[in-house]
Amino acid sequence: MIDQHGELDTALERVIEAARHHLAAVRDAQGRIDDDAVWQAYVALNNASYAYDEQLMEAFGEVTPWDVQAINPEEADERFASPDGSPAADSHSRVISVRQRRDYRVPSISALIRAAVSARRADTPAEEEPAPVEGVGEAVLELLQSGDGSLAALDVPELEPMDGVVMVSEVDAAVDLEAFDDDDPVGPFQPAAEDRLVGRLDEHPFFELDDEEYDHSH
């Protein structure tokens, strides 16, 4: 029994030391994906935990909360890495299509155009005169182009968001923009027959209640 105690203490120390090495590797990796040092430290921690659990069971019939199985480092490297040591390509890769629509109400066309003119002027060299913004559609495009290109650029007082929808699908091929005319409003967004819809997220605008409305609702 004394020998078993000593073996258990040694096995536990290996777990603690492996955990320290794993933490150090994670910190050094600073969020890098598929870091080899993190992977090696993970395998060592896993196997040290498995060995301690096995010895605890053999000595006292008790187990730890760690539900792990032994990992053969060589077999794991062969399975998860390519011959040059880089991560293996996923043989089951997928292309995901995210289609988003959000509608907006334009309370004041002139206010929206003024906002777009201001955005265009900010992006135009001082010695040049910016071209005029003609129409609501051009104003919205200008706000998108002068912003980050996402719908977040349209979160401005001159536009009131209405309902929207996001659809996520698995597709067999990525969109080929050269296959559609620039003025084609349907083609790039038209799902193909083989596309598989994963899910749909309906979006509804959130309007903050003023204090009076809040008091009446509570």
Secondary structure, 3 states (H helix, E strand, C coil): CHHHHHHHHHHHHHHHHHHHHHHHHHHHHCCCCCCHHHHHHHHHHHHHHHHHHHHHHHHHCCCCCCCCCCCCHHHHHHHHECCCCCECCCCCCCEEEEEEEEEEECCCHHHHHHHHHHHHHHCCCCCCCCCCCCCHHHHHHHHHHHCCCCHHHHCCCCCEEEEEEEEEEEECCCCCHHHCCCCCCCHHHCCCCCCEEEEEEEECCCCCCCHHHHHHHC
